[in-house]
Amino acid sequence: MKRNVLIVGAGGVGHVVAHKCAQNNDVLGDIHIASRTRAKAEAIVDSVHAKGSLKTGGRLLAHGLDALDVERTAALIRETKSAIVINVGSAFLNMSVLSACLATGAAYIDTAIHEDPLKICETPPWYGNYEWKRQAECASAGVTAILGAGFDPGVVNAYARLAQDDYFDRIDSIDIVDINAGDHGRYFATNFDPEINFREFTGQVWSWQKGRWTSNKMFEVGKEWDLPVVGKRTAYLTGHDEIHSLSKNLDVPDVRFWMGFGERYITVFNVLKNLGLLSEQPVRTAEGQEVIPLKVVKAVLPDPSSLAPGYVGKTCIGDVVKGVKDGKAREVFIYNVADHAEAFAEVGSQAISYTAGVPAVAAALLVANGAWDVRKMVNVEELAPKPFLALLDRMGLPTRIKDAEGDRRLRFAEPARETAQADPVPAA
Amino acid sequence: MKRNVLIVGAGGVGHVVAHKCAQNNDVLGDIHIASRTRAKAEAIVDSVHAKGSLKTGGRLLAHGLDALDVERTAALIRETKSAIVINVGSAFLNMSVLSACLATGAAYIDTAIHEDPLKICETPPWYGNYEWKRQAECASAGVTAILGAGFDPGVVNAYARLAQDDYFDRIDSIDIVDINAGDHGRYFATNFDPEINFREFTGQVWSWQKGRWTSNKMFEVGKEWDLPVVGKRTAYLTGHDEIHSLSKNLDVPDVRFWMGFGERYITVFNVLKNLGLLSEQPVRTAEGQEVIPLKVVKAVLPDPSSLAPGYVGKTCIGDVVKGVKDGKAREVFIYNVADHAEAFAEVGSQAISYTAGVPAVAAALLVANGAWDVRKMVNVEELAPKPFLALLDRMGLPTRIKDAEGDRRLRFAEPARETAQADPVPAA
């Protein structure tokens, strides 16, 4: 039986999710896209038709929805007979969309942690503030909720689990490195909503080091990495969702996240932050107008979706894992390289949106075929990684590994339909 | 007879002008300060009393005035029996204040060129766009109007004239260099109204080279200068008022202005300009609010007057003049060094305001004693420089010269009351 899908959110990631669901609508069935601004969802429907992305005949419909309204969201799930909800809307919507899934029994998949619009950078572990408080609720309702199933978090969590399963007896450190070596040709632009982008970096940087939470300032700790394809790049210790689940689910003393930033980004960020232009607190102009500076910065920056057509270059995202196997020290880098122009040619988006959106659809396919339909709340590293990586290989995000034996593609067999169960992390 | 003075403008320069007029009220008589915001004028009156700046008993009064209203301004000149108006208000007020002087016969002195709020960086010569169109009107009314009598423009024009009179048979180039080596201890701040400050640099840079107007971009042409006290500093070719009169009044092929900027200023300026945050055109936020970005930048920056208490370090401003004397090549640097903390101790302002305000009062004293009461419109280089420099030496802005013979203070005798006349630049 096909499983209808409701996509919540019609931004760059929603655009990719819709195209990839369409490419797999022989499994997923009807596809519904809901956005507060219905016209944005309609534009995506048009784009899917223009690209001819639908694999077989099937319904593809746009809806207007305020997803903070649980009743309306639940009603739309019922009306559309959706079995799976892929939430790629604003980070402020997660809890209300999850509530609608609990009310209807639909499976829930998202790609980023829940945020309270009034709070920046809460205390770790971030999943403990909202998501994990609802684990029991999901389990007793038998509702599958897969948290953070984008690329990072998401695929990098599966890489970490794969390392633990196949490559190490003991892991000492996991360093997730995210490099965008692409060029959009603008003086400055963010790859997604500037407001959300800057919020990620204005608070303190939490990392998991020596088995405890450690705090730094943004751009305080930088390190040069020499990576396949993109070469030598400086990345900075950055707070990120996946640290907050891997630190709990894997027994690893050091889990860090490193984001690559060019000089230009850092300069612009520092100027805006130091002047107070990233503030969410209103200021008053000499003429008496009350204005939130961050909203004005967002207004003058390029619309992120406008960057895709001219975007060139590649991303490289993966896990540098160090530890011991068979009594010997070992280091591996498990990673993917994506190409902005190829992503645009396939689905009309740049690679930042592509890498975030494709994995959420792979997760939906695994829920649909039963492999990941675990009827409780999980993070990606709690699920079997190989069926996921097998699907991603076919769907445009191949996995590679670089270690002492060389640099090579990793291939896994796609699973037949199987009995759903979580795949507990084995004790070391 | 004493000559009452009306000061228009109660910003940082108005503050200095009021203190210096008070220190010379045995000559100048009653002092009136007018501002659109009367409370700002009253604060200056309080400051003059607190410092005990009044030399003799005399009236010192604050007024509320919209100086764009010529009738009201003329009425205030008559009511206060002011013989001299020192206009140190917004650059947008010059023409209306001049009109009020023409209507009443009062002498007019300003320190910066007239600007139209809707136009940035008009075609050269800038004085030709507004001021010089009214030369005939001033001459026929017998009204003295001294344009640009601050430091730069102002004192640097007198330095250029002094060089021509005493040091050269032929001048090949005048490079005016303005270095502020002070430190206000903030991440970033402008020394005067940020809106006016940024307007100076967002247009093209006009300079007078090889006898014609030359255009560059801001920060396109930089040069390291090695100056007394402040040492080696990089300054950039910048558009500035005095080029637009010196190029006409002196027969010199190259007249350039160089402003010193630290790396921080340039970085912040470039980021804000490139992002569009210095724009005077409104943008619309995602929430639908119409906002002028430059007004928001102004709102988040420190109030320039708040910088004075902690300001340390020195300014160095002067003219590098090259040419020929007695058949031999010659180079001189005629300059002043001012100290932020000393200025604050004396009048409660930093040195940027001090160097701009003191010369305007020296000019007023020369009008009062007749030496500069020329009953027509002139730029400073058209007037005898030595009485001006003599007064400045006594009033806190000594003149120094550095040349092949060394680095020394220049002193001139203060003139007795004399018959007023312009001092035409002699033919070379």
Interface residues (C-beta under 8 A of the other chain):
Chain A: Y187 F188 T267 V268 V271 L272 N274 L275 G276 L277 S279 V283 R284 T285 A286 E287 Q289 V291 P293 K295 V296 V297 K298 A299 V300 L301
Chain B: Y187 F188 T267 V268 V271 L272 N274 L275 G276 L277 S279 V283 R284 T285 A286 E287 Q289 V291 I292 P293 K295 V296 V297 K298 A299 V300 L301
